[in-house]
Amino acid sequence: MAEKPSAPPRSAAAGQVACGVCGRESRQPPFSSPLPEQAPDLDLRPGEPVRSTMLRWLQQCPHCHYTAPAIARAHPGAAAAVSAAPFRALIQDSTHPPLARRFLAWGHVLEETGALHAAAEATLQAAWVADDLGRPDLAQAWRQDAVALWRSGPPLDAEQTVRVVDALRRAEAWDDADATASELIQLSPSEAVSHVIALERRLVAARDAGRHTVASALPPPARRPHATHRRRDPASGGGMFGWLRRLFGKG
């Protein structure tokens, strides 16, 4: 008599995922990122249609509230960070929009475990949520926090410094943005970085804290999405950042 195939584990059925921190299961629908059809912002927020999918970039355990791009595998040190009082206070802070709290929660875990640049990325993504909700007060504060995390981590390269300048400009930290841009220009960066910094300095001089895209700073092919968009993880920030690094390399 033929042996019946074994049933799939419950965690593999219906999107059920076991949390890597507490071990309890929850439904976490899979997410497949669409292809961006528009150029990213200067801070690398992707263009549409990816831009509008932020609600699905992170998973959150409804039991212990661990938050990450994929909660099945816990980030090293995540259990200690999640059980501590600061994390619990963050999760319960109803003055912050729920989606922003997800990104801040992930950023907190990353910061507590020493991944400062990744924590800056998550904090910047919280600022994007605030942008969408018309909360410039929160967006500015979280951009300043992201800059502090970037500067507290390993030395920044030219491309990362461009993002710091943009975050400072969007936060209306005009003097710091201009000084940081001036310091970068003194290092004789690549032509493409120089194009972006030149635009940033013009925007700072005009006291323009608005959103601008990479396409507004760089000549073609930057005006159209690059093929490497097809291999990015929107929650990590690394894929889009890698795309821009490759783009800068052509400058």
C-alpha positions in Angstrom: 0.0 0.0 0.0 1.4 3.3 -1.1 2.5 5.6 1.8 0.4 8.8 2.1 2.4 12.0 1.7 2.9 13.7 5.0 1.0 16.9 5.6 2.9 20.1 5.4 3.9 21.7 8.7 1.3 24.1 10.1 3.8 27.0 9.8 4.0 26.4 6.1 0.2 26.5 5.6 -1.9 29.5 5.0 0.9 31.9 5.5 1.5 30.8 9.1 4.9 31.7 10.4 6.6 30.8 13.7 8.2 33.9 15.3 11.9 33.5 15.7 11.8 35.3 19.1 8.8 33.8 21.0 8.1 30.8 18.8 4.3 31.5 18.5 2.7 31.4 15.1 0.8 34.1 13.2 -0.4 34.6 9.7 2.1 36.6 7.7 1.0 36.8 4.0 4.0 36.5 1.6 5.0 39.7 -0.2 6.5 40.0 -3.7 7.6 43.4 -4.5 6.4 44.9 -7.8 8.8 46.5 -10.2 9.4 50.2 -9.7 8.3 52.3 -12.7 9.5 55.6 -11.4 12.9 56.9 -10.3 13.7 56.9 -6.6 13.8 60.0 -4.4 17.2 61.4 -3.5 17.0 59.6 -0.2 16.4 56.4 -2.2 12.7 55.9 -1.4 11.6 53.9 -4.4 9.2 55.1 -7.0 5.8 53.8 -7.7 4.3 51.2 -7.5 6.8 50.0 -4.8 6.5 53.3 -3.0 2.9 52.5 -1.9 3.7 49.0 -0.6 5.3 50.0 2.7 2.6 48.4 4.8 3.9 45.0 3.6 7.7 45.5 3.9 7.9 44.3 7.5 6.3 41.4 9.4 5.3 41.8 13.1 4.5 39.1 15.6 1.2 39.9 17.2 2.3 38.1 20.4 5.8 39.5 21.3 5.7 42.3 18.7 9.1 41.4 17.2 9.3 43.2 13.9 11.5 42.4 11.0 11.4 41.9 7.2 11.0 38.2 8.0 10.2 37.3 11.7 10.8 33.5 11.3 14.6 34.1 11.8 15.4 36.3 14.8 18.1 38.9 14.3 21.0 38.2 16.7 20.2 39.7 20.1 16.6 40.4 19.1 15.1 38.5 22.0 16.8 40.6 24.6 15.9 43.8 22.8 12.3 42.8 22.4 11.9 41.9 26.1 13.4 45.2 27.4 11.3 48.1 28.6 12.3 50.6 25.9 11.0 48.3 23.2 7.7 47.7 25.1 7.3 51.5 25.5 7.9 52.1 21.8 5.3 49.5 20.8 2.7 51.0 23.2 3.3 54.7 22.1 0.0 55.6 20.5 1.3 59.1 19.6 3.2 57.5 16.7 1.4 56.1 13.6 1.1 52.3 13.8 3.0 51.7 10.6 5.8 54.1 11.6 6.0 52.2 14.9 6.8 49.0 13.0 9.8 50.6 11.3 10.9 52.2 14.6 10.6 48.8 16.3 12.8 47.2 13.7 15.2 50.1 13.9 15.3 49.8 17.7 16.3 46.1 17.5 19.0 46.9 14.9 20.3 49.7 17.1 20.4 47.7 20.2 22.3 44.9 18.4 24.9 47.4 16.9 23.7 47.5 13.3 23.6 51.3 13.3 23.5 52.0 9.6 20.6 49.5 9.2 18.9 51.1 12.1 19.2 54.5 10.4 17.6 53.0 7.3 14.6 51.8 9.3 14.3 55.1 11.0 14.3 56.9 7.7 11.6 54.6 6.5 9.5 55.7 9.5 10.0 59.2 8.3 8.6 58.2 4.9 5.5 57.0 6.7 5.2 60.4 8.4 5.6 62.1 5.0 2.6 60.2 3.7 0.5 61.0 6.7 1.2 64.7 6.6 3.2 64.7 9.8 6.3 66.9 9.0 7.1 67.2 12.7 7.6 63.4 13.0 9.3 63.2 9.6 11.8 65.8 10.5 12.6 64.3 14.0 13.0 60.8 12.6 15.3 62.1 9.8 17.5 63.7 12.4 17.5 60.5 14.4 18.5 58.6 11.2 21.4 61.0 10.6 22.6 60.5 14.2 22.6 56.7 13.7 24.5 57.0 10.4 27.1 59.2 12.0 27.4 56.9 15.0 28.2 53.9 12.9 31.2 53.0 10.7 32.6 55.8 8.5 30.3 56.8 5.7 31.3 56.7 2.0 30.4 59.4 -0.5 27.1 57.8 -1.6 25.9 57.4 2.0 26.9 61.0 2.8 24.6 62.1 0.0 21.7 60.5 1.8 22.7 62.2 5.0 22.7 65.6 3.2 19.2 64.9 1.8 17.9 63.8 5.3 19.3 67.0 6.8 17.8 69.1 4.1 14.4 67.5 4.4 14.6 68.0 8.2 15.3 71.7 7.5 18.7 71.5 9.2 20.0 73.9 6.7 23.5 74.8 8.1 24.4 71.2 8.8 23.2 70.1 5.4 25.2 72.8 3.6 28.3 72.1 5.7 28.1 68.4 5.1 27.7 68.9 1.4 30.6 71.3 1.3 32.8 68.8 3.1 31.9 66.1 0.6 32.7 68.4 -2.4 36.1 68.9 -1.0 36.8 65.2 -1.4 36.4 65.4 -5.2 33.7 62.7 -5.4 32.6 61.1 -8.7 30.8 63.1 -11.3 27.4 61.6 -10.4 27.8 62.3 -6.7 28.9 65.8 -7.6 25.7 66.3 -9.7 23.5 65.2 -6.8 25.4 67.3 -4.2 25.1 70.3 -6.5 21.4 69.9 -6.6 21.2 69.5 -2.9 23.1 72.7 -2.3 20.8 74.6 -4.6 17.8 73.2 -2.7 19.4 74.1 0.6 20.1 77.7 -0.6 16.4 78.0 -1.7 15.3 76.5 1.7 13.5 73.8 -0.3 12.7 70.9 2.1 10.6 69.0 -0.5 10.8 65.7 -2.2 13.1 65.5 -5.3 14.1 62.4 -7.3 17.4 61.1 -8.5 16.1 61.8 -12.1 16.2 65.5 -11.3 19.9 65.4 -10.5 21.4 62.9 -12.9 21.4 62.6 -16.7 20.0 59.5 -18.5 20.0 56.6 -17.8 19.1 57.8 -14.3 15.8 59.2 -15.6 14.5 55.7 -16.0 14.4 52.7 -13.6 17.5 50.6 -13.8 17.3 46.8 -14.5 18.7 46.1 -11.1 15.4 47.2 -9.5 14.3 43.7 -10.3 16.5 42.3 -7.5 15.8 44.5 -4.6 14.3 44.0 -1.1 12.4 47.2 -0.3 12.5 46.6 3.4 16.2 46.3 3.7 17.2 49.4 1.7 20.2 47.5 0.5 18.9 46.6 -3.0 18.0 50.2 -3.9 21.1 51.5 -2.3 23.2 49.0 -4.3 21.4 50.1 -7.4 22.4 53.7 -6.8 25.9 52.7 -6.0 26.2 51.0 -9.3 24.7 54.1 -10.9 27.2 56.3 -9.3 29.9 54.0 -10.5 29.0 54.9 -14.0 29.5 58.6 -13.3 
